[in-house]
Amino acid sequence: MSRVCELTGKKAMVGNNVSHAMNKTKRKFNANLIKKRFYIPEEDKWVTLKVATSTLKTINKIGISAALKEAKSKGFIK
């Protein structure tokens, strides 16, 4: 499974390591992902999602139901 947030679609970015001498080598900036279980009261079940930690703040703010609905409208969830 790739390192992609299941609710927002955040994924790794590519950039450079830059030394003091300004030498540049390629590197990856991975998304800060965690596996988390969420309870969905409308469906009365638990769901395990791989989400970015910044997405957790959004879920705490708007709720898991609204976050899932938004992810479905953007096409991240079927």
Order of alpha helices (4+ residues) and beta strands (2+ residues): beta-beta-beta-beta-alpha-alpha
